[in-house]
Every structure is written in C-alpha cells, then in structure tokens.
C-alpha cells in the first residue's frame, strides 16, 4: 500500500511544478515612472505572475537614471519583491548676474560667489541671490537639461495686491534690442536689433537663441526696428528703417533654427518703423518716420496698395477689428489720429500740447485705446466712440512701449528713464523702470527698476509672461505674471 501511494504522488507533484506560477512585485519611486516586467506595463507595487523563475525589469522616468535588471523568484509560495529609486539625472548649470557683487545660495546651501558653475539634479530648485546693498531675491527654477542662467538682482521684488512678477531670467542679445514680441503660441520671443544685422528668435522656456535671421543683401545696413507675427499665415514680419524695407519669414523655419529664404518688400516710405496687420483686410500697415506717412501693403504680394497721411512723424499703429479704421500716433505733433482705411481720410484727432505720442494698443473689446506719451510722461485712455481722452495715467520718465494682459486688467509700461545730459544717444546714467497699472482702479501698482533704457515690451498672448528689452544693456528680461 505504501509503495503504491508513493508512486501515485509522483505524477501529482510533477503536475504542480508544471502548472505553478511565481509572483513578482516591483515598487518604484517616482510612482509615475514607466515600469515594465518582462515587457508588460505594470503599476508600481502591482503583483504579477509568471511561469519564469526570473523576470526582466525596466523602469524609466523623465529626468531620472533608468534601471534595467532581473528579479529572481522567491519560491512557489512567496512573492519576489524589488524596491527601486530612480536617481535624478545631474546637469551642468551656470548662474551669473548682469552686475557683479551678488552671491548665490542653492536650495538653502552655502553661499557661492558668482558666476558659479555646478551640477543640479533634474527638477525644481530654489536659487537665492544675496548682496550687501539689496534684499535677497529668491528665484524658483526648473532644471531639465544643461542650463545657463542669467539674472538681474533687482533691488525690490515686483509685487502688488492681486499681482506678482517672478523673474525667469535674462538673455544677452545683439546690439541695441529695440523691440520684443511673443509668437502667437507664447513659445518664442523675437527681438529686433537696431545696431545689428537682423533679429533674434529665443525659446521663451530657456531663453536660448534659436535663430539669428540676417536678410541677405540688407543685413549690413542694420536698423531693424519692429516686428509682428501674423498668426493666420504662420509668418513673422520685421521692419528695417535704414532701407525702408520689410521682411517676411516663415515661423516654422525660424522655430527650427533655419531662417532660410526671406521675402523682402519696399514699404514705399522712408525710415519705416511700426507694423500693424489687419486679418479682415489682409493688409500690413507701416509707419514711416521720415516720409511722414503710413503705407499699406498687400500681405500676400507685398505690393503697395495705399497711403495714409501726411502724418507728422508717425509711429504707433492699430487697426480696428473690422479693418475699417486705422489709429495712428504722431510723435512730433503730439497727435492721436483716426483714419478711414478705404480712402485714407482723417476722421478725428486728439491734440495734446507738448506731447510725443509713441505707442497705441486697443482694449480687448476695442472700445478703448491706450496711448503712451514720452513728452509728458503719461499714458492716455481714449474712448474711441467719442474719440476723447477720459483718463490719464502718470508714468516714470520716457514711457516707451505699452501692452495689456489679454483680460484687459493690467497695463504694462516700459519707461526708458532720464536721458544722458550730454546726449540721448549716450548711455543713460540711471536705470529705467517697468511699471504696471491696475486698470480697475487706474493705480500704478508696480514700479520696478529695469536695466539701462527699457524700450521694447510685450505681454504673451496667453497672459502668462512679460518681456522687455534693455536697449543699452543688450539684454531682454523675462518675467512670469502671477495674477492672484
């Protein structure tokens, strides 16, 4: 009996071994890492079964050192377990400031003299700038690759009730950055250079130069002033005042870092500066500083199709949404003008004695225009239906460029500051300012020290960022807008 019983057990045991499965469980940190066990996606900590006595394990996550290995079975009745921690990748980082004298603390660590080079792990970090002559400045940064950070240690953090600005960094530009403009998707910055051979395109996330467009045959004449993205056509247009030309580039080529061929069109005017586009008419308007007029170009062909004026030294331009009207600022005559586009007829004007009207932007509903006045250090609120000034905002010295957040709540102003007493062409002795007005109260809520001659300025179309150029520092600064 005993021998018969034992003989019967042998095939049963063999059957158990042949049909059994082993259990495996892998826990990984971070928990959202991609985890594969024998090529099958599983969740962190999830128990899986396999007939194999060992399984292949692979785990990976952005910014982490991936893991690849094997996990041996723990036996027929146990669960083999593996705990993984994916180490963050380390990237080379440099940190510097525009002016010397600041030190750096990283994540609360000891002070480092600047400029400094070191490694940082992938992810968020806190950088604190410290100096004897100004309060500490804390900068929150995300590191996802090698980075070169450049900052300006500002004397006071820009903050006001309902609004906060966080410095994201500074980028060195070519010579004399005159204007800056965001792409429609807020991912690119185009900076036009007055004393250089074209314009630069920056990645707004990293402030790295993607492209330096230098129109062939024209670059040596320099004098690149303003630019505008035409979202509907995937184009970027730039003006060159020294030649009276405008240039059309494909945005896709600029983003890829290959400016390639460019279309060049004469404006029909002299000392061409500001550009405005009407989607309704598919027209480009160009203000011509020395020929005292505004020319209208067919966007597709670049042909001259109309002329508005004469306007004494025109600068700022804005089309009404329908394209029926064109609003123009006259710098020398202190005028704000309304024209009918169809026949170029002047319909209304506002004259302010002693004014130098420079820039104009329309409110989101286009019921109001905001106009900067360098001569009297002001920004005017103009009711367009009645065409009259209804309020005046006083700014610091020499307000240049203005822009609104998409909701129309905040007005940003770059103020150049006082001119050098010997000549306005020489380097200013005092920094300019970035100012913000709360249009709900008409109060100036931020007046922050900028660099030397803040000039160009733009708020990103998504309302999350503001950038301004420092004309005599050859730099562009980028800030996050935190609307609280």
C-alpha positions, 0 to 999 in steps of 0.5 A, a space after each residue: 500500500 505504501 509503495 503504491 501511494 508513493 508512486 501515485 504522488 509522483 505524477 501529482 507533484 510533477 503536475 504542480 511544478 508544471 502548472 505553478 506560477 511565481 509572483 513578482 512585485 516591483 515598487 518604484 519611486 517616482 510612482 509615475 515612472 514607466 515600469 515594465 516586467 518582462 515587457 508588460 506595463 505594470 503599476 508600481 507595487 502591482 503583483 504579477 505572475 509568471 511561469 519564469 523563475 526570473 523576470 526582466 525589469 525596466 523602469 524609466 522616468 523623465 529626468 531620472 537614471 533608468 534601471 534595467 535588471 532581473 528579479 529572481 523568484 522567491 519560491 512557489 509560495 512567496 512573492 519576489 519583491 524589488 524596491 527601486 529609486 530612480 536617481 535624478 539625472 545631474 546637469 551642468 548649470 551656470 548662474 551669473 548676474 548682469 552686475 557683479 557683487 551678488 552671491 548665490 545660495 542653492 536650495 538653502 546651501 552655502 553661499 557661492 560667489 558668482 558666476 558659479 558653475 555646478 551640477 543640479 539634479 533634474 527638477 525644481 530648485 530654489 536659487 537665492 541671490 544675496 548682496 550687501 546693498 539689496 534684499 535677497 531675491 529668491 528665484 524658483 527654477 526648473 532644471 531639465 537639461 544643461 542650463 545657463 542662467 542669467 539674472 538681474 538682482 533687482 533691488 525690490 521684488 515686483 509685487 502688488 495686491 492681486 499681482 506678482 512678477 517672478 523673474 525667469 531670467 535674462 538673455 544677452 542679445 545683439 546690439 541695441 534690442 529695440 523691440 520684443 514680441 511673443 509668437 502667437 503660441 507664447 513659445 518664442 520671443 523675437 527681438 529686433 536689433 537696431 545696431 545689428 544685422 537682423 533679429 533674434 528668435 529665443 525659446 521663451 522656456 530657456 531663453 536660448 537663441 534659436 535663430 539669428 535671421 540676417 536678410 541677405 543683401 540688407 543685413 549690413 545696413 542694420 536698423 531693424 526696428 519692429 516686428 509682428 507675427 501674423 498668426 493666420 499665415 504662420 509668418 513673422 514680419 520685421 521692419 528695417 528703417 535704414 532701407 525702408 524695407 520689410 521682411 517676411 519669414 516663415 515661423 516654422 523655419 525660424 522655430 527650427 533654427 533655419 531662417 532660410 529664404 526671406 521675402 523682402 518688400 519696399 514699404 514705399 516710405 522712408 525710415 519705416 518703423 511700426 507694423 500693424 496687420 489687419 486679418 479682415 483686410 489682409 493688409 500690413 500697415 507701416 509707419 514711416 518716420 521720415 516720409 511722414 506717412 503710413 503705407 499699406 501693403 498687400 500681405 500676400 504680394 507685398 505690393 503697395 496698395 495705399 497711403 495714409 497721411 501726411 502724418 507728422 512723424 508717425 509711429 504707433 499703429 492699430 487697426 480696428 477689428 473690422 479693418 475699417 479704421 486705422 489709429 495712428 500716433 504722431 510723435 512730433 505733433 503730439 497727435 492721436 489720429 483716426 483714419 478711414 482705411 478705404 480712402 485714407 481720410 482723417 476722421 478725428 484727432 486728439 491734440 495734446 500740447 507738448 506731447 510725443 505720442 509713441 505707442 497705441 494698443 486697443 482694449 480687448 473689446 476695442 472700445 478703448 485705446 491706450 496711448 503712451 506719451 514720452 513728452 509728458 510722461 503719461 499714458 492716455 485712455 481714449 474712448 474711441 466712440 467719442 474719440 476723447 481722452 477720459 483718463 490719464 495715467 502718470 508714468 516714470 520718465 520716457 514711457 516707451 512701449 505699452 501692452 495689456 494682459 489679454 483680460 484687459 486688467 493690467 497695463 504694462 509700461 516700459 519707461 526708458 528713464 532720464 536721458 544722458 545730459 550730454 546726449 540721448 544717444 549716450 548711455 543713460 546714467 540711471 536705470 529705467 523702470 517697468 511699471 504696471 497699472 491696475 486698470 480697475 482702479 487706474 493705480 500704478 501698482 508696480 514700479 520696478 527698476 529695469 536695466 539701462 533704457 527699457 524700450 521694447 515690451 510685450 505681454 504673451 498672448 496667453 497672459 502668462 509672461 512679460 518681456 522687455 528689452 534693455 536697449 543699452 544693456 543688450 539684454 531682454 528680461 523675462 518675467 512670469 505674471 502671477 495674477 492672484 
